[in-house]
């Protein structure tokens, strides 16, 4: 008996010593793992804060340069007008043509002064908005999820914990069940990574922390079914979306279970906030370029007046004056062509207004006899052409109304993330909106099997979710078609493909179908003259007659409707976005209106973006400039006394 008891005690002590040694070996590894996860989290959310700073610098840095350049140009204009000595005898009498040229360069330089001053104002306003909003965002919303004392204490366990884990202390090697974290207590919930980001909810949002994720079986659908009746196929296997099924009728909405897009919530909020200062940024550059053109054109006519020959019988200019006039006129045309996306017709019109009239004036002065065309009459034509191209540039910055001015090249560079047709909307705040949407979405699939397809296609949420899954396959089809098939429709296909691609980038839907293992069957696309079989995922079809068919027009219509749904969803702030953003460690954001309420006169009740204020101010500027040029033309034609030549011919 004593021998057996001694053997049992010896065996128990050996097991206890063995397990304790293993425990002491595992504890540092577990601590290193916990601290590494915390470091990765800190680095990841630090990058989120850098995203906000990068977006701010995209606007503020270039506008700082605008301020310096515009201020220097204003100094040039002031120097031209006031850097002279006025004698006691006043200005000498001027001829008719000199007075007309003086009026021309005066109105041009005053337009330049006005637009450059407006550019400075727009730049200052945009800088104030970006710095204020980004400061608020960094201090209150996008914070670092610092580990608490409880998190650190949980990772730094003590050896005494092992004494209370009786089952682990006497675990028999190869027989007992291993408990990986016997010392862990319930801690604060970490911010989770979304499905498909490379991690899972139990890894604290760290990619690759758990490598034992279950691989989903691919779901094979037809492209027409995916676009028109997607829900029945996408939700047939609820495990694919993380929902729950009871037969085929009842489905938990996938939008509640997983986010379909890959756009981080802070990036989505930044894109919505960017519309606040985008119009100020845009009109700062447009005003600067209009001021540049008017400045160069004004200097061209100023050179004619400044370098004129005093002893000429009627009108004469030194060779240096004509050279300056030609160089500045060409420089004006070069700036216009570099800043505007102009069609052939608009190019011809601007070229005529900018260059044809000045050179017609030169030809009249040097080559055409006065009995054919009078120089005094040609200068009035010059005034008209000058007013035409200035006003065309101003008013082209306002159309199409509600969108970015497509005529201006700079409008393409406002958003560095993706192309967009215009400034984003001003979405209302969200309170429980996603739950209502999820309920409506779920109710859309609780009907009978024969009505489920139509209800899914007609519900708003069903269209949005369908668009996320259909974006990738539709893009693949359009990519194949634009290079290999339908050469007569290539331009139309490229435009549709680019619009869908930008919409998918805006919503983060480029890889949604791939992440959810959705494969598309071959499809045959046709038009009046050509037919093409598109095999996107290499799915074998036994019977070729069973391959789905669609016309090219249908495919383009699907692409357009999908792009519209994705653009609309990218500009919608949901409760899920609010919850995920609050997990960063800052305050929850119910919407853009609530976030900017302190800066608005009507608080969160404001229904329009601040960019509308910038557009209205530019509209007022265009009205004032138009009135100024019409006043100059009225003076030139009806108030200014006619020249002696005109009196004789009259």
Secondary structure, 3 states (H helix, E strand, C coil): CHHHHHHHHHHHHHHHHHHHHHHHHHHHHHHHHHHHHHHHHHHHHHHHHHHHHHHHHHHHHHHHHHHHHHHHHHHHHHHHHHCCCCCCCCCCCCCHHHHHHHHHHHHHHHHHHHHHHHHHHHHHHHHHHHHHHHHHHHHHCCCCCCCCHHHHHHHCCCHHHHHHCHHHHCCCCCCCCCCCCCCCCCCCCCCCCCCCCCCCHHHCCCCCCCCCCCCCCCEEECHHHHHHCHHHHHCCCHHHHCCCEECCCEECCHHHHCCCCCCCHHHHHHHHHHHHHHHHHHHHHHHHHHHHHHHHHHHHHHHHHHCECCCCCCCCECHHHHHHHHHHHHHHHHHHHHHECCCHHHHHHHHHHHHHHHHHHHHHHHCCCCCCCCHHHHHHHHHHHHHHHHHHHHHHCCCCCCCCCCCEHHHHHCCCCCCCCCCCCCCCCCCCHHHHHHHHHHHCCCCCHHHHHHHHHHCHHHHHHHHHHHHHHHHHHHHHHHHHCCHHHHHHHHHHHHHHHHHHHHHCCCCHHHHCCEEECCEEEECCCCEEEECCCCCCCCCHHHCEEEEHHHHHHHHHHHHHHHHHHHCCCCHHHHHHHHCCCCCCCCCHHHHCHHHCCCHHHCCCCCHHHHHHHHHHHHHHHHHHHHHHHHHHHHHCCCCHHHHHHC
